[in-house]
């Protein structure tokens, strides 16, 4: 609470308001100032976030913090400010135009029940830019862009926030004497609050439609849009719920993940970049995980990336593994040292990389893949004859066993230990059977 109650929250040095004569904006701003005064708030506790349009001029009239943003985005800015500092009272001043442009933000802030206070200046048209029709323009109304009458069904801003779960939703007018008290009630609610405040644009909408306070109230009745508090829920705000989740998380023991402690050694002196390329369903990614895990168990630094299409069980599957005696600063592979190709889909996917390889690189491949265009050494994959029967359904396990023996980066026992630690027992048992062919 403020040490000294302010007589007004209006920055009087910036008066008079830059609104058209008779515009209702000033009435709503005075009601907001009165409400802040009644609540005894310190200006440093309050942030006013404004949208574009005539309402966007409002922030400079207050002695509080202020944020002025893009059209339709005020609710998003306010939500971010509240997340960063939940102790602040965050108030959004937005027009019906901003609610239309930022409708996605409006309904999601209501749905999340984020603890911000939205005060809508609803005058049924875009007042700043000449009186074009907006999302709330009444049917058949004359505007700069609907000279023969609007054919669009008007949006019920309060109803939209209400049906999407907003905690405190009300409809009012700029002429309501209890508007300051309604604003205070909204601000004291834990959760999203919105007051759809109907008002008059005396420059454009009023003269074009012979529309005054009396006609506005008749329109409200004809649309069966009740005034007053429309919804007040007990659902905690997003900020309260998030704080509770953080508290629960702090009381739980830290998550225990898989730790691969060094058990073996390696003589690797420089990084080696390996690509496994096959087809979906061949467990190529799992094979890459085994290589990376075995290297980690051997005290090496590793990174592993996977690439596959969004389809399931069709298309290519590629694993990229970097193994190094030093930390891996970049996990991408521009020019591989070792490539293993076990399916046509994988061959086609990495053709650009195999074409870039030099004579120092090596490509191992299944014998039925045809010619491979590369300057690298091209060597057929040769698996133990006695394992031929199991090769097709476990070709990736055969491949990592072959590579472990061929490259001698880490002990074969490291591969077996990685299998035991990172794979499910049933899969590990199958792969151990494959590895037995290489011992």
N, C-alpha and C positions, 0 to 999 in steps of 0.2 A: 504494500500500500504506500501511497505517496506520503512523504513527511508533511507536505502542505497541500491541502486540497486546492486544486486550481479552480478559478472562476470559469474558465473556458479552456477547451483544448484547441480552439481555433487560433492560428497564428495571425493576430489582428493586423500585423504590419503588412500582410499580403491581401487584406480586404481592399475594395469590395470583390465579391466573386465575379469571375469572368463568364457568367452565364447570361442568357438572354432574359429580358424582363419577364417576370412571371414564371420562369422555369422552376420546377419543383426541386431541382438538385440541392439548392441552398437549404430548403426545409429539412431534407434528409440529413445533410451534413450537420445542421444545428441539433437535430435529434441525436445523432451519434455523439457529438460533443457533450451534450447534456447527460447522455448515458455514461460516458467515460468519467464525467465529473461525479455522478451519483455513485459510481462504483469505487471512487477514491483511488483510482489507478495512478501510478507514476507514468509520465510519458515514455520513460525508458523501458517500460514493460510492454509497450504496445507497438506493433508494426502494422502500418496500413499499406496494403498492396493494391495498386490501381491498374486498371486496364486502359486500353486506348479508347478514344471517344471523349465526349464532354465530361464523363465521369473521371476520365484519366487526368483531368486538371486538378482533382480534389486533394491529392496527397500534399501539395504545397501549402494547403490551408490548415494543416495540423502540426502541432509541436511534437509529434511522436516520430519514431523511426518511419521511414517510407521506402517503398520499392515500386518503381514504375516499369512495366514490362510490355511485351508484345500483345497484340490484340488476341483475346481468347485464351491467353496463357496465365492470367493472374492467379487462378486457382492452383495451377501447378507450382508456380513460384512460392505461393503461400504454404503449400504442403511441404515443400522442401525446407523452407525457413522453420516451420514448426517441428520437423524431424530433427533439424540441427539443434534447435533450442526449444524444447517442449515447455519451458517456463514462460515463453512470450505469449501474449495475447495477439493473435494474428487475425486481422480483419481484411477481407477482400471487398473492394468497391468495384463493381462490374456492371455494365449495362446489359440490356437484352441482346444487343448485338454481340457482345463478348460471350454471352452464354450460348448463343447459336454457333459462333465460330469455334468456341472451346467446349462444345457439348460433350465430347468424349471425356474431357477432364472433369467436367461437372458431375457426370453420372458416376465416374469411377471414384471421385473423392467422396461422394455420398455412399457409394457401395463399400468403400474401405472404412467409412465413418471416421475419417481423419479430422482431428480436432482443430478445425479452422472455422471462421465465422464469415459467411458470404452474405453481403448486403447488395441485393440486386436493384439497380435503378432502372425500372422497367417503364419506358415511355413509348413503346410500341413502334419505334422507328430508329434509324440511324441519324440522330440529331446533328452530329458534328459535320457530316459530309453532305447535307442537303435534304435529309428526310427520306431516304430510301426505305423500302419495307424491310422489316426484320423478321425473326422467327416468331415474334409475339404479335405481329400486326393483325388486328382483327379482320375477319373475312369481310370482303367488299370494301375495305378501307382504301382511301385515296392517299397515295404517297408519290414521291418523285418517280418511282419505278413501277407503280401500279396506278396509272392515271385513270383507268376505267374500273378500278376496284381490285383488291387483292383476291386471288383465287386460292391462296394457300391456307390450309388449316393452321391456326395459331398454336404454338407450343405452350404447354402448361409447365412453366419452369418449376414451380413448387411441386406440382404433381410428379414431374420427372425425378426430382431429388427424393421425393417421398417414396415412390415405388422402387427406387434403387437403394433404399435402406438408410437414408440420411437420418441422423439421430433427432434433430430438432428442426422442424419445417413449419414455416408460417407464411401467411400472406397478409399484407398490410397496404396502407396507402401513405403517401407523404403527408396527408392531412390528419392522420390519427394522432390524437393528443397523447396517447399512451405508447407511442413509438419508442421513446427512450427506455421505458420499462421493458418493452418487448425485446429490444436489442440487448439489454442487460440479462434478461432471462436466457436468451440465445447464447450469450457469451459465457454464462455460468454453466451451460450444459456440457458434459464431458462427451464430446463427439462432434460430428459435422453438424453445423447449423446453417440454415439458409432462410432469409426473409425476402420473399419476392415482393418488393415494394413498388406499387403502381403509382405513377405520377404523370405529370403533364409536360409535353414538349410544346411550349407556346409559340415557338417559331415556325414549326412545320406541321405537326400532326393535328394540333388543336384547330388552326384556321382551315385546314384542308377538309376536316371532317366534322366541323361544328361540334367539337368534342370537349366537354368541360368536366368538372368534378362530378356533376350529377350523371352525365352520360357514362362516365367511367364506372360508376357504381352500378348503373343499370346493366352495363356490359358484363360486369362481374357476376351479377345475378343471372343474366341470360345464359352465361356459359357454365352456370352451376359451379363456380369457383369460389368456395367459401373463404371468408377472411378469418383471421385469428390463427391460433396454433392448430396446425393440421396433424402434426405427428410429434410425439415426444417419447423416445424409447429408452429402455434401461441398458441397452447394449453398450459395453465400454468402448471408448474410442480406440482407434488404431494405435495411438501413442500409449494408452494405458495397457492395452493387450500386449504390445511389443515390449513394454517395460516388464510386464509379468513374465513373459517368455525369457527375457534376459536374466531375470532373477532365478527362474527355474534352471536355466542353463548353468548359471554360476554355482548353483548348489549341487549340480551333478558332477560325477567324476569325469575328467577329460576323456574324450573318445580315444579308445585304444585301437590304433591301426596296426597294420602288418609292419613289422620291423625286420629288415634283412640285415642281420649283423654279419660282419666279415668273418668267414670261416676258412677261406682258401686264399691262395696268393696267385699273382699273375706277373708275367714278365713283359707285358705290353708296354711299349715305350712311346707310342704316338697314337693319336685317335684313329679309329677305324670306322668307316661308315658303311653300313650294311642295309641292303634293301631286299625284302622278301616279297615276291609278286606272284599272286595266284588268283584263285576264283573264290567267290563267296561259298561258304560251307567247308572250305579246306582247313579252317582253323589257323589261317595265316597270322592273324592278329595275336592269337594265343601263343603261337610260335615265337613271335617277336617279344612278347612278354617274358617267355622262358629265357630267351637269350639275354635280355636286359637284366632280369633277376639273377641269373647265374653270374653275370659280370659283376653285379652289385655285391653278391656274396663273396666275390673274389677281390673285393677292395677297390673296384674300378668305379668311375663315374659313368653314368648312362643317361640317355634320353630315348624315348620311344614315341613315335607318332604313328597314327593309323589313318588310312584313307580308303573309303569304300562308298558306293552310291547309297542313296536313301532307300533303295529297294532291299527287300529281305531275301536272302538265299539266291540272288541273281547278280551277275556282274562281277567286277573285279574286286580284289581285296589286296591291299598293300600295307606292309609294315616297314617303317624306317627306324633303324636302331643306330645310335651313335654310342660307341664305347671308347672311353678315354682314360688315361692315367691321371688326367687333370680335370677340373670342373668343365662341363660342357656349356659354353656360352651361347651357342646357337644350335638349335635342334634340327634345323632344316638340312637337307642333303642336296647340294647342287651337282656334285660330281661324286658318285659312289665309288668306294674301293671294291666292294663285293656286292654282287647281285645274284640272287637265286630266283629263277623263274620256274614255276611248276604248273602254269596254266596259260592258255592263249589270252584269256581276259587280262591277266596281269602283264603279259608280254606287251600287249597293245597299249596298256595304260602307261607304262614306264618307258616306251620306245624313245622318247625325247632324252631321257637320262642315259639309256644305254648307248645312244648315238653320240653322246658327249663324252663317254668314257675313253680313257687313253690306254696305251698298251700296258701300263702298270696295274690296271684294274683287271678283275676276273669275274666272268659270268659263268655260273653253274646253271644248267638247265635240264629239264626233262627231255628225253630223246625225241619225243613226238611233236616238238614245237616248231620244226622247220628251221630255216636259216635266221640268224640274228645279225643285224647290221651294226657292227661295232668294231673298234680297233682293240678292244679289250681281249684278253685271253678267254676263249670260250671252251668250257669243259663240261662234258655231260655229267649229270648226277649219276653216281653209281652206288647203289645200295646193296647190302648183303643179299646174296641169291636166296638164302633160306627165308628171308623176310618178304619176298615178292608177294606172297598171298595176302599179307596185311597192308601192303604199301598204299593201295588206292584209298582206303578209308582212313589211313593215318599218315598221309604223305608229309604233313607238316612236322610231325614228330620225327619221322625219318630224316627230314631236312635239317632240323636243328641238331640232331645227333651227328649227322654227317658233317655239318659245319663245325661243331665243337671239336671233332676229331681232326678235321682238315686244317682249321685255322690255329688251333692250340692256343687260344687266347686265355682260357681258364681251364682248370681240370674238368674232366668228364663228370667227376663226382659232384661238382658244383651244379651242373645241369640237372642231375638227379635230385639234389637237395632243393633246388628251385622248384622242381616239379612237386615235390612233397609239400613244400610250404605254400605255394600260391594256387595250386589246383585242387579241385574237389577230389576226395579219395577215389571215387570210381574212375574219373578221368586219369588221375595220377597212376592208378594201377595199370590202365591200358597203355599209357605212355612208357611206363617202366618196362613193360613187356617188349615194346619196340626198342628201347635202349639196350636191352639184353643182347640184341643181334649185333651190336657194335662193340661188345666187350670180349 
